Amino acid sequence: MTGKRPIVVHLPSPTGGRRVRVDGEILGLAHNVRDLVEFLRRAGLDIEPEQVANSPLIDWRGVGPERWETESRT
């Protein structure tokens, strides 16, 4: 990897999953850490699942990697 590539993982969507962007390009809708790691691998970024929570390259919007679905309202 050359240079720092900003990775943004957005808040969970109302239908589930989180939008993932790298350098402003949407890579897809991840439903778990495994999906996120696969999107990043395809973009040429090798980040292990154990590294995503603390990676300085990932900007977790709102909540961290422990949540992939919206909170249910009762």
Backbone bond lengths (Angstrom), bond angles and torsions (degrees), N, CA, C in turn:
res aa  C-N    CA-C-N  psi(-1)  N-CA   C-N-CA  omega(-1)  CA-C   N-CA-C  phi
1 M - - - 1.442 - - 1.519 108.56 -
2 T 1.309 116.53 133.11 1.456 120.54 179.14 1.513 109.10 -108.68
3 G 1.334 116.31 122.47 1.452 120.10 179.26 1.514 112.48 74.56
4 K 1.320 114.70 171.39 1.459 120.97 -179.92 1.523 109.61 -87.00
5 R 1.313 116.16 127.96 1.460 121.12 178.60 1.519 108.37 -112.38
6 P 1.305 117.76 113.47 1.464 118.84 -178.54 1.530 111.70 -67.92
7 I 1.314 114.47 126.21 1.464 122.25 177.66 1.524 106.24 -109.50
8 V 1.326 117.19 125.93 1.456 121.17 178.41 1.522 108.28 -118.34
9 V 1.342 115.19 126.18 1.456 121.59 173.62 1.523 105.61 -111.50
10 H 1.332 115.46 110.90 1.462 121.71 -173.94 1.522 111.83 -76.97
11 L 1.338 115.18 169.37 1.464 121.24 176.34 1.528 110.86 -55.80
12 P 1.324 117.44 154.46 1.467 119.40 175.36 1.527 110.54 -57.99
13 S 1.329 115.73 138.78 1.465 120.44 178.94 1.528 109.21 -79.78
14 P 1.324 117.76 160.87 1.468 120.73 179.72 1.530 113.14 -59.09
15 T 1.323 117.06 -27.12 1.468 120.56 -179.46 1.523 112.58 -95.90
16 G 1.329 117.03 1.75 1.457 121.63 178.86 1.514 111.64 102.38
17 G 1.314 115.97 152.39 1.453 122.13 -178.76 1.521 111.48 87.48
18 R 1.340 114.31 166.04 1.465 120.85 -178.75 1.521 109.40 -131.37
19 R 1.322 115.88 130.92 1.464 121.54 178.44 1.525 109.10 -68.52
20 V 1.329 115.50 138.01 1.461 121.73 -178.93 1.522 108.45 -119.05
21 R 1.342 116.26 129.32 1.466 122.38 177.45 1.517 109.77 -123.48
22 V 1.318 115.86 141.62 1.463 121.99 171.07 1.520 106.77 -130.03
23 D 1.316 116.75 124.57 1.467 122.34 -177.24 1.523 111.90 52.04
24 G 1.335 116.77 38.37 1.455 121.38 177.59 1.515 114.85 82.47
25 E 1.322 118.41 -7.66 1.463 122.02 -179.71 1.524 109.95 -95.35
26 I 1.342 116.68 128.48 1.458 120.91 177.52 1.525 108.59 -73.08
27 L 1.328 115.60 124.09 1.467 120.52 178.21 1.515 112.42 -92.26
28 G 1.321 116.53 -26.35 1.459 119.31 179.86 1.511 111.28 153.08
29 L 1.328 114.69 -171.30 1.450 123.28 -180.00 1.521 107.69 -110.92
30 A 1.319 115.95 109.26 1.465 121.25 -179.16 1.522 109.35 -89.58
31 H 1.329 115.76 138.57 1.462 120.98 178.89 1.520 112.08 -106.84
32 N 1.333 116.46 -3.75 1.459 121.07 178.68 1.530 108.46 -168.36
33 V 1.327 115.93 175.99 1.464 121.09 -179.35 1.526 110.67 -61.60
34 R 1.296 117.60 -38.20 1.466 121.52 179.80 1.530 111.09 -58.94
35 D 1.336 117.54 -43.45 1.469 121.41 176.15 1.524 110.66 -61.52
36 L 1.333 116.22 -45.61 1.466 121.00 -179.42 1.525 110.59 -58.41
37 V 1.324 117.10 -48.48 1.465 121.63 -179.21 1.528 110.60 -60.61
38 E 1.321 117.60 -38.66 1.470 120.78 179.01 1.534 110.94 -67.14
39 F 1.331 118.04 -43.22 1.469 120.23 176.42 1.523 110.73 -58.65
40 L 1.327 115.93 -43.97 1.460 120.09 -178.83 1.523 111.25 -66.99
41 R 1.328 117.21 -38.25 1.469 120.66 177.77 1.523 110.15 -60.73
42 R 1.337 116.31 -44.57 1.468 120.39 179.55 1.523 111.92 -64.34
43 A 1.345 116.49 -25.74 1.468 121.19 178.10 1.533 111.75 -87.37
44 G 1.341 116.37 2.34 1.460 120.44 177.63 1.518 114.60 89.34
45 L 1.321 116.87 16.49 1.463 121.76 -179.38 1.518 109.46 -111.83
46 D 1.318 116.75 118.84 1.461 121.08 179.55 1.515 110.13 -97.04
47 I 1.329 115.43 97.03 1.455 121.88 176.63 1.522 106.64 -124.27
48 E 1.312 116.42 126.26 1.462 122.19 -179.57 1.523 110.14 -75.49
49 P 1.342 117.74 152.07 1.465 120.19 178.69 1.528 113.18 -54.27
50 E 1.319 116.89 -35.05 1.459 120.99 -178.88 1.539 112.00 -70.89
51 Q 1.322 117.92 -15.58 1.455 122.39 -176.18 1.523 114.34 -95.39
52 V 1.326 117.79 -15.30 1.467 119.12 -170.97 1.530 113.79 -63.33
53 A 1.313 118.02 -35.73 1.465 120.36 -176.63 1.517 112.23 -65.03
54 N 1.326 117.44 -33.25 1.458 120.83 -174.66 1.519 114.25 -113.95
55 S 1.318 117.80 8.46 1.458 119.95 -178.19 1.529 110.86 -69.16
56 P 1.333 117.22 129.08 1.467 120.06 177.16 1.531 112.25 -70.42
57 L 1.323 117.74 -9.03 1.467 121.59 179.67 1.523 112.60 -84.81
58 I 1.350 117.08 -15.73 1.466 120.71 -174.26 1.517 110.84 -105.84
59 D 1.331 114.97 126.25 1.459 123.05 175.10 1.527 107.08 -100.41
60 W 1.328 116.34 102.63 1.459 121.56 178.42 1.522 108.14 -83.68
61 R 1.313 117.37 115.84 1.460 121.51 -178.38 1.532 110.14 -86.32
62 G 1.320 116.39 119.43 1.461 122.46 174.89 1.512 115.25 81.45
63 V 1.308 117.52 -57.71 1.461 122.11 -178.39 1.527 108.89 -137.59
64 G 1.308 116.01 160.78 1.455 120.81 -178.42 1.519 113.16 -87.42
65 P 1.322 116.07 -163.32 1.464 121.58 -172.59 1.528 114.70 -72.57
66 E 1.314 117.26 -0.83 1.467 119.20 179.82 1.525 112.70 -81.66
67 R 1.346 117.71 -11.76 1.467 120.04 -178.45 1.506 112.43 -125.94
68 W 1.318 116.08 128.10 1.463 122.14 -179.61 1.528 112.44 -125.11
69 E 1.319 116.57 -6.36 1.461 122.33 179.18 1.527 108.19 -121.64
70 T 1.334 117.12 155.58 1.460 119.83 176.00 1.514 108.39 -71.57
71 E 1.323 115.62 157.47 1.462 119.68 175.93 1.506 108.69 -72.62
72 S 1.331 116.63 136.45 1.462 119.56 178.27 1.521 108.83 -78.57
73 R 1.293 115.07 141.25 1.466 120.79 -179.76 1.521 107.41 -104.53
74 T 1.321 116.45 125.01 1.472 119.78 179.27 1.493 111.13 -116.83
